[in-house]
Structure formats: structure tokens, C-alpha cells
Amino acid sequence: MLAWYGELIRLRRTTASLNQGEPGETRVRFDQQEMWFSMERGDVMLCCNLGKRERRFGVHEESRVVLSSRKDLAMRDEAVVLPPDTVVIIKH
């Protein structure tokens, strides 16, 4: 858990779009029933699936996984599929 927080801090310090701009530039989508949400700010997207089923999130073609709570996540067909209880941070 400590390593996870360390990586999040490092990402925040080294990613301009997470340190600049107005809060209104953040876009959030969610589904309370299905228990998922996504947040996009600049070139960073955070996707979180707290639901009981896999959830597919559409991403940009040139996106890459920067940080993930699981090691086996992969991007395919301009999407990332998250199993339950998973969070991923993507940069495009």
C-alpha cells in the first residue's frame, strides 16, 4: 500500500495536467448502480471499477497504462477492461 501511495505522489508531481488548470477542466462520469467511475483531466484518465462485473472503458488509441492496482491489465481495441475492485491510471 505504501508503494501505491508513493507512485500516486510521484505521478502527481511529474504530470503537468494534474497540477495546472482550473477544477472545471476535470470531466467525471459514473454509474452509482454499477459502481464505476472515470475521471479525465488533461492527458490523464483514472478508471475505477468497484462493481461485481467487468467494466470496459473506452480510451484513446495512443493511451498507455501508467499505474494499475493489478499487474495483468492490458489495453486492446481502444479500451481497457477492468475486473471488479480495480483502478487504473492511463495517459494519452
Wavefront OBJ file of the C-alpha trace (Angstrom):
o trace
v 0.000 0.000 0.000
v 2.853 2.374 0.789
v 4.364 1.765 -2.652
v 0.979 2.534 -4.276
v 0.744 5.891 -2.481
v 4.339 6.668 -3.384
v 3.599 6.049 -7.060
v 0.493 8.246 -6.895
v 2.511 11.080 -5.335
v 5.236 10.701 -7.972
v 2.647 10.758 -10.750
v 1.026 13.902 -9.388
v 4.367 15.693 -9.076
v 5.513 14.762 -12.577
v 2.270 15.238 -14.543
v 1.555 18.815 -15.568
v -2.167 18.321 -16.204
v -2.638 17.180 -12.597
v -1.006 20.357 -11.277
v -2.348 23.054 -13.592
v -5.666 24.324 -14.807
v -8.999 25.050 -13.314
v -11.015 22.398 -11.469
v -13.757 22.854 -14.090
v -11.470 21.180 -16.637
v -11.997 17.821 -14.924
v -14.572 15.523 -16.509
v -16.204 12.853 -14.356
v -18.535 10.042 -15.382
v -20.049 7.432 -13.097
v -22.779 4.895 -12.595
v -23.800 4.566 -8.967
v -25.752 1.336 -9.517
v -22.974 -0.401 -11.448
v -20.366 1.114 -9.062
v -17.833 2.525 -11.528
v -16.440 5.964 -12.280
v -13.911 7.655 -14.503
v -12.174 10.995 -14.222
v -10.310 12.719 -17.020
v -8.113 15.773 -16.694
v -5.795 16.829 -19.473
v -3.915 13.787 -20.713
v -4.694 11.647 -17.656
v -7.660 9.341 -17.146
v -8.467 7.413 -13.990
v -10.882 4.487 -14.246
v -12.255 2.640 -11.238
v -14.488 -0.414 -11.136
v -15.921 -1.193 -7.703
v -18.763 -3.254 -9.149
v -19.278 -7.002 -9.281
v -18.727 -7.385 -13.057
v -16.042 -6.448 -15.539
v -16.324 -2.941 -16.910
v -14.990 -1.741 -20.282
v -13.721 1.846 -20.526
v -13.059 3.433 -23.896
v -9.653 5.107 -24.223
v -7.676 6.950 -26.894
v -5.767 4.836 -29.398
v -2.364 6.099 -28.198
v -3.165 5.585 -24.486
v -0.937 3.615 -22.146
v -1.337 2.296 -18.622
v 0.728 4.365 -16.178
v -0.361 2.846 -12.876
v -2.687 -0.005 -12.036
v -3.880 -1.873 -8.964
v -3.424 -5.113 -10.972
v -0.428 -6.195 -12.974
v -2.272 -8.085 -15.714
v -4.261 -5.235 -17.303
v -3.875 -4.613 -20.998
v -5.245 -2.141 -23.499
v -6.999 -3.553 -26.544
v -9.268 -2.200 -29.239
v -9.138 1.331 -27.780
v -10.413 0.091 -24.417
v -9.281 -1.173 -21.070
v -11.341 -3.860 -19.334
v -11.282 -3.707 -15.550
v -12.219 -6.656 -13.361
v -14.086 -5.878 -10.129
v -12.189 -3.900 -7.474
v -9.643 -2.438 -9.880
v -8.309 1.030 -10.570
v -6.090 2.138 -13.441
v -4.482 5.423 -14.428
v -3.991 5.963 -18.141
v -2.098 8.634 -20.066
v -2.753 9.612 -23.666
l 1 2 3 4 5 6 7 8 9 10 11 12 13 14 15 16 17 18 19 20 21 22 23 24 25 26 27 28 29 30 31 32 33 34 35 36 37 38 39 40 41 42 43 44 45 46 47 48 49 50 51 52 53 54 55 56 57 58 59 60 61 62 63 64 65 66 67 68 69 70 71 72 73 74 75 76 77 78 79 80 81 82 83 84 85 86 87 88 89 90 91 92
